[in-house]
């Protein structure tokens, strides 16, 4: 199974590349409307500044990391036996697990989703349009929190989750792909007029198919020469 997941990761590499390119274009286009996105950018910068100068929010991250494991487990029909949360680490004991449960905290921006949920619920009772800039600031803050903490977790410590999910290569490829897609979707939700996911998705599919066409043709040609 691990070998199959490794091969799947290799197959996904062209897709990951084109998704990164398209999301980069989306982000660049969005940043071109600086007056509209300024609160979002300031929120992202604020978290980065606080994280690297004052406080790294390790305990809040561990809390959400383990809660995301637990929630994903419940959604997948697993039974959660125990949850432990410390300052720098924690764990969730379950009767069974799968790739989604293991990797969910690495691509689900939990605090951002909580913020969106509270904003939507609050807006049902009172018009929160006047607080949209505050909302954008918080979304930028918690997206920055998610990406910085995820990067830190992946590269500053040996994560057993990655091995459990199917190996480091497979896990990292999926995490990168999922996070870039999440960023594109968030930008679409926040700034729908500046983002076209349909066009970007079409270019991803076209680029991926083109790469594999070239690779298959290359393999076929050299296989024929070998024969």
C-alpha positions as CSV (number, residue, x, y, z in Angstrom):
1,X,0.0,0.0,0.0
2,X,2.8,2.4,0.8
3,X,4.4,1.8,-2.6
4,X,1.1,2.6,-4.3
5,X,0.8,5.8,-2.3
6,X,4.3,6.8,-3.3
7,X,3.5,6.2,-7.0
8,X,0.3,8.2,-6.6
9,X,2.3,11.0,-5.1
10,X,4.5,11.0,-8.2
11,X,1.5,11.0,-10.5
12,X,0.1,14.0,-8.7
13,X,3.3,16.1,-9.0
14,X,2.3,17.8,-12.3
15,X,-1.1,18.6,-10.9
16,X,0.5,20.1,-7.8
17,X,2.8,22.2,-9.9
18,X,-0.1,23.6,-12.0
19,X,-2.3,24.2,-9.0
20,X,0.5,26.1,-7.3
21,X,1.0,28.2,-10.5
22,X,-2.7,29.0,-10.9
23,X,-3.1,29.8,-7.2
24,X,-0.1,32.1,-7.4
25,X,-1.7,33.9,-10.3
26,X,-5.0,34.2,-8.4
27,X,-3.1,35.6,-5.3
28,X,-1.3,38.1,-7.5
29,X,-4.5,39.2,-9.2
30,X,-6.2,39.6,-5.8
31,X,-3.3,41.6,-4.4
32,X,-3.6,43.9,-7.4
33,X,-6.8,45.2,-5.8
34,X,-4.9,46.3,-2.7
35,X,-7.6,48.6,-1.3
36,X,-10.0,45.7,-1.3
37,X,-7.7,43.1,0.2
38,X,-5.7,45.3,2.5
39,X,-7.4,44.1,5.7
40,X,-6.7,40.5,4.7
41,X,-3.0,41.3,4.0
42,X,-2.6,43.2,7.2
43,X,-4.1,40.3,9.2
44,X,-1.7,37.8,7.6
45,X,1.2,40.2,8.3
46,X,0.1,40.8,11.9
47,X,0.1,37.1,12.7
48,X,3.5,36.6,11.1
49,X,4.9,39.6,13.0
50,X,3.6,38.4,16.4
51,X,4.6,34.8,15.8
52,X,8.2,35.6,15.0
53,X,8.7,38.3,17.6
54,X,6.4,37.9,20.6
55,X,4.6,34.5,20.8
56,X,4.5,31.4,18.7
57,X,0.9,30.3,19.7
58,X,2.1,26.7,20.1
59,X,-0.6,25.7,22.6
60,X,-3.5,27.1,20.6
61,X,-2.1,25.3,17.6
62,X,-1.8,22.0,19.4
63,X,-5.3,22.4,20.7
64,X,-6.8,22.9,17.2
65,X,-4.5,20.3,15.6
66,X,-5.8,17.6,18.0
67,X,-9.4,18.8,17.8
68,X,-9.2,18.6,14.0
69,X,-7.9,15.0,14.3
70,X,-10.8,14.2,16.6
71,X,-13.5,15.9,14.5
72,X,-12.2,14.2,11.3
73,X,-12.2,10.9,13.1
74,X,-15.9,11.3,14.2
75,X,-16.9,12.4,10.7
76,X,-15.3,9.2,9.3
77,X,-17.0,7.0,11.8
78,X,-14.1,6.4,14.1
79,X,-14.5,6.3,17.9
80,X,-12.4,8.8,19.8
81,X,-11.1,7.2,23.0
82,X,-8.9,10.0,24.5
83,X,-7.5,13.4,23.7
84,X,-4.4,14.9,25.2
85,X,-3.2,18.5,24.6
86,X,0.1,19.9,25.9
87,X,2.1,23.0,25.3
88,X,4.1,21.6,22.4
89,X,2.5,18.3,21.6
90,X,-0.7,16.2,22.0
91,X,-2.4,13.1,20.7
92,X,-5.8,11.6,19.9
93,X,-6.5,7.9,20.6
94,X,-9.0,6.3,18.2
95,X,-10.2,2.8,17.5
96,X,-9.2,3.2,13.8
97,X,-7.9,5.8,11.4
98,X,-7.4,6.7,7.8
99,X,-5.4,9.1,5.6
100,X,-8.0,11.9,5.9
101,X,-8.1,11.7,9.7
102,X,-4.3,11.7,10.0
103,X,-3.6,14.6,7.6
104,X,-6.7,16.8,8.2
105,X,-5.0,19.2,10.7
106,X,-2.3,19.9,8.1
107,X,-4.7,21.4,5.5
108,X,-7.8,22.4,7.5
109,X,-7.5,25.9,8.8
110,X,-9.6,25.3,12.0
111,X,-9.6,28.8,13.5
112,X,-10.4,30.3,10.2
113,X,-13.4,28.0,9.8
114,X,-14.6,28.9,13.3
115,X,-14.3,32.6,12.4
116,X,-16.4,32.1,9.2
117,X,-19.0,30.1,11.1
118,X,-19.4,32.8,13.8
119,X,-19.6,35.5,11.2
120,X,-22.3,33.7,9.2
121,X,-24.3,32.9,12.3
122,X,-24.0,36.4,13.6
123,X,-25.0,37.8,10.3
124,X,-28.3,35.8,10.6
125,X,-29.3,38.0,13.6
126,X,-27.8,41.3,12.7
127,X,-26.2,42.9,9.6
128,X,-22.4,42.6,9.9
129,X,-21.5,44.3,6.7
130,X,-20.0,47.2,8.6
131,X,-17.5,44.7,10.2
132,X,-16.4,43.1,6.9
133,X,-12.9,44.6,7.2
134,X,-12.5,43.2,10.7
135,X,-13.7,39.9,9.3
136,X,-11.1,40.0,6.4
137,X,-8.4,40.9,8.9
138,X,-9.2,37.9,11.1
139,X,-9.3,35.6,8.1
140,X,-5.9,36.8,7.0
141,X,-4.6,36.4,10.6
142,X,-5.8,32.8,10.9
143,X,-4.8,31.8,7.4
144,X,-1.3,33.0,8.2
145,X,-1.5,31.2,11.5
146,X,-2.4,28.0,9.7
147,X,0.3,28.1,7.1
148,X,3.1,29.2,9.4
149,X,2.2,26.6,12.0
150,X,1.8,23.9,9.4
151,X,5.2,24.7,7.9
152,X,6.8,24.7,11.4
153,X,5.2,21.4,12.3
154,X,6.2,19.7,9.1
155,X,9.8,20.8,9.0
156,X,10.9,21.4,12.6
157,X,10.0,18.0,13.9
158,X,9.7,14.4,12.8
159,X,6.0,13.9,12.4
160,X,4.7,10.3,12.9
161,X,1.5,11.4,11.2
162,X,3.3,11.5,7.9
163,X,4.5,7.9,8.1
164,X,1.1,6.8,9.4
165,X,-0.7,8.4,6.4
166,X,1.4,6.5,3.9
167,X,4.9,7.9,3.9
168,X,6.5,11.4,3.9
169,X,6.5,11.9,0.1
170,X,2.8,10.9,-0.2
171,X,1.8,13.0,2.8
172,X,3.7,16.1,1.9
173,X,2.4,16.0,-1.7
174,X,-1.2,15.8,-0.5
175,X,-0.7,18.4,2.1
176,X,0.8,20.9,-0.3
177,X,-1.9,20.2,-2.9
178,X,-4.7,20.5,-0.3
179,X,-3.4,23.7,1.2
180,X,-3.0,25.4,-2.1
181,X,-6.5,24.4,-3.1
182,X,-7.8,25.7,0.2
183,X,-6.1,29.0,-0.3
184,X,-7.6,29.4,-3.8
185,X,-11.1,28.5,-2.4
186,X,-10.7,31.0,0.4
187,X,-9.7,33.8,-1.9
188,X,-12.6,32.9,-4.2
189,X,-15.0,33.1,-1.2
190,X,-13.6,36.4,0.0
191,X,-13.1,38.1,-3.4
192,X,-15.4,36.4,-5.8
193,X,-15.2,39.1,-8.5
194,X,-11.4,38.9,-8.7
195,X,-11.2,35.0,-8.8
196,X,-12.3,32.5,-11.4
197,X,-11.8,29.0,-10.2
198,X,-13.4,27.5,-13.2
199,X,-10.8,29.0,-15.6
200,X,-8.0,28.1,-13.3
201,X,-9.2,24.5,-12.9
202,X,-9.5,24.1,-16.6
203,X,-5.8,25.3,-17.0
204,X,-4.7,22.8,-14.3
205,X,-6.4,19.9,-16.1
206,X,-5.0,21.0,-19.5
207,X,-1.5,21.4,-18.1
208,X,-1.5,18.1,-16.3
209,X,-2.8,16.2,-19.3
210,X,-0.2,17.8,-21.5
211,X,2.7,16.8,-19.2
212,X,1.5,13.2,-19.0
213,X,1.1,13.1,-22.8
214,X,4.7,14.3,-23.2
215,X,5.9,11.7,-20.7
216,X,3.9,8.9,-22.1
217,X,5.1,9.7,-25.7
218,X,8.7,9.9,-24.4
219,X,8.4,6.5,-22.7
220,X,6.7,4.9,-25.8
221,X,9.4,6.2,-28.2
222,X,12.3,5.0,-26.0
223,X,10.6,1.7,-25.4
224,X,10.3,1.1,-29.2
225,X,14.0,2.0,-29.7
226,X,14.9,-0.4,-27.0
227,X,13.0,-3.2,-28.8
